[in-house]
Amino acid sequence: MSNNTESAITSIRRLYVLLCGFEIIPKTISTKNLGGNIIMSEPISAYLLDTTAGWILIDSGIDETRIDDPDLAKTYFLDRGWKPLPVVLPMHRLTYQLSLIGVEPQMIKSIILTHTHADHTGNLKHFPNAKIYIQRQEYAYAFQSQETIGSAWFRDDYDNRPETDWYLVDGDMNILPGLDLISTRGHTPGHQSVCVRLPSGMIAILTGDAGDLLENYEKEILPGETVDDQAALESIRRLNQLASLPNSHLFIGHDPILIQKLKIVPDYYD
């Protein structure tokens, strides 16, 4: 991350939280080997930054057209073990939420993908003008065969984009003053989180799926799916360390309690 002097200056004007629907899943998806008899309704979150360099989207939710169409729902979700289907109401549609603040898809200049699971890549098709920031390891893994990468990846979300759309990142990276990518591999091969410094001095740590729930951070519990348990634990500890700094807060994308306490678009953090 930037040092204290640099990070006091930020290019970020506002942070918007986008609630893109809900997944109905066993708790073991979020807490490794814990809660197999508990079913969770977990939010699907994305984020939008108003910056001096234009609009930046962080993750893009899930593609509701594949949920609404029975044939597509069977092919993409039910046959792959996504039972029951995710819930995306009209109010959760990403393009609708953007319209609440007057943002059209073509206005999005950049997209940061925390990782390439289908509940984070679902609406990339709406943003043809956007440069996509992704960790190199994540990119390499995501473009393997569908059989290799597994049921949580929908290659159709992203494999029709030209190579020039992708900006491959190796580890931590500062994109703009006040906007840092943080390598948090473990959940997936190239998972990354995002630190955002707002004009108020607040630092929002957008964790992605390094841990789905506050419990993952409070008790250092691994997410249900990992490619490297030790790396996943180190990522949780690193995010906890960042969150211990003054004015820093974890924004945890799948926590069903936290989402009820956050400001949701059209409201914002500044």
N, C-alpha and C positions, 0 to 999 in steps of 0.2 A: 504494500500500500504506500501511498504518498506519505512523506514525513509531515509532522505537525504543521509546519509553516505552509507547505504547499496545500495541505488538505483544508486549511482555513479558507481557501479560495475555491469556489465551486462553479461549475458551468450548469449545474442542475437548478432549475427553477421550481419544479413541482414533481412530486411522486404520486401517481394514481395506482390504487389497488383495484384489480379487475377480478371479479368472482365469476368464473367461467363454467360453473356447474358443480356436480357432486359425483363422487365415486362411492359405490356401496361395496365395501370390501371387508374381508376378515382382518382383524387387528394385526395378525401376524404379517400382513403385507408391510406394515409400518414398524412393528417391533419384533425383531427376530426371535422366533420360538416362544413368543409371549402373546396370550390373548386369543388362542385359536377358537374359543367359544364365543367371542365377542364380534359383532358386526358393526362396522363404523360407517357413518356417512361423512366422508371427508371432502372438503372443498377442493376444487381445482382452481389454482390461482395463477394469474399473470400480472405483470406490472407495466406501467407506461411512465416514461420520463419525458418531461418537457425540458429541453436543454437549449443552450445557446447555439448548438450545432444542429438543432432539429429534434424531431420526435424519435425516441428510442423505445422499442418494445422489448420486454424481457419475458420470454416464453410466449406461446400463442394458444394455450388451451387445447381443447379436444374438438374434433370435427363433428359437429352435431348432425350434419347431413347423413353420416353413416349410422347414426343412432335412430334418426327419424324414419329412414327407409328400411322396411323389414328385411329385404334381401341383403342389403349392405350390413345391417346389424348382425345378421346371422354369420355372414362371411368374415367380417372384421372383428366382431366381439364374441358372440356366443360360441362359434366354432373354435375360438382360440382360448376359451375358458373365462372370458369376461362375463360372469354371471353374478348378479343381474346387471342389466345395462346401466351405464352412467346416466345421470339425470341432467339434462341441459334444457332449461326453460327459455322461452323467448327473451326474458330479461337477462339471461346469462350469456347470450350470444355475443361474441367478442366485437363484431362490427356494430352491433346495437350499442354496446357500452361506449365505444369510441364516438359514436354519433352524439351521445349525450353531451360531449364537450366539443363538438364540431370538428372532430378529426376524421378525415377520410383515409382509407387504406393507403392510397398513393402518397400520403403525406409522411408515412413512416419511413425514415431514412436508414435505420439500422435495427437489427434484431439480435439480441443476445439469447442464445439457447443455453440454459443450465445443463441440459442433457437432451437426448433424443427419444425419450419415451413418448408414446402417442398422446398422453395428456399434456404434453408440452410443445408438440409440433403440429397440432391438428389444423391450425388455420394459416399456416405459412403461405398457402395458395393465394390468400387475399392480398399479399404484400409483394408484388412483383418487382418493386423498385428498391427493396431493402437489401443491404449488405448484412450477412449473417455471421456473427462472431461465435465460434465454436472451438473447443479444445481439439487439437490435432488428433489425439488418441480417440476422442469420441467420434470424430468424423470418420476415421479409419474403421472403427468398429461398426458404425451405423450403416456403412455401405457394403458390408458383407452380405451373404445370401440370407434370405428371410429365415430359412431353417436354422442358420447359425446364430442369428441375433435373438430369435425368440419372439414370443407373442406380444410383448410390450412395445415392440417397435413396429410402426407402420411405414415401411419404406416409401409407400405411395405419397406420404406427406411431404417428402423432401428430395426424392431422387430424380425429379424432373427439372431441377434448377441447374443453370449453367455453373461451371466451375468458378466463374468470375464473381458469383454471388457470395462465395464463402471466404471468410477471413479466418485462417487457421492460427490458433493461439497455442503457445507452448508455456504452460504454467501461469503465473500471475502476470497481469498486464494492466497498466493504466490506459484507459481509452480517452478520457477527458479529465480536466481538473474536477475532482470530486466523484469520479466514476472509475472504480477498480474491479477487475475480474480477479477472483481468488480461486486457485486450483483446490478443489475438494474431492478428489477422486476417491472411489471406494464403492459408492452405490452403483456407479457405472464406470467404465474405463477412463472417461474424460469428463467427469462431472465438474462443474464450476459453480461458484456462488458469486454474488455481486454485492459490493459495498457502495453505498450512495450517500454522499454528504450533501445535506440540504442547506439552504440559506440560513435557516434558524440555528445551524450548528449540530442538529440531530444527524446521527449516522444510522441509516437503515441498512441492516445486513439481510439481504434477500438470500435465504439459505438454499433455495431449490429443494431437492429431495435428499440432501445430505442427512437429514432427519425429518420425517414427516410431521412429527408431533413435538410439543414442548417436552414431553417425557423423554424423548430421545436425547435431549440436551441436559435436562436436569439429572437424569440417571445414567447418562452415557450408554444408552441402549442402541445397538446397531439397527439400521433399517432392515426390513425383512429380506430384501434382495441386495446382495453385495457381490462384487467381483473380487474384492480384497478386503477381508475383515479388518486387518490392522490399519490399512489406509483409511477405511471408513471411520474407524475409531479416532484416528489422528485428525481427520477432517472435522469431526464433531468437537473435539477438544480445541482445535484451532478456532472454530467459529465461536465457541464459548469464550475463548480468550479475547477475541475481538469484541464480543458483546460486553465484556467486563470493563471496557474503556469508557470514559465519561460520555454521556449522551448517546450511547450506542444501544440499539434495540434489534432483536431478532424478528424478522418477518418470516414466519414459517408457513409454507404454502398449503399444507394439507391439514392443519390443525383446526378441528371443528369448533373449538372454544375460542381460540384467538381470532378467527375470522369474524366472530360476532362483536369483537371489541375494536376492530380496525375501521378506519374511514374508508368507505367504498365509493368508487366513482359515481357521481360527479364530484364528490368531496375529494380532498387531497391533502397531502402533507407538503409543507414548504419551509 
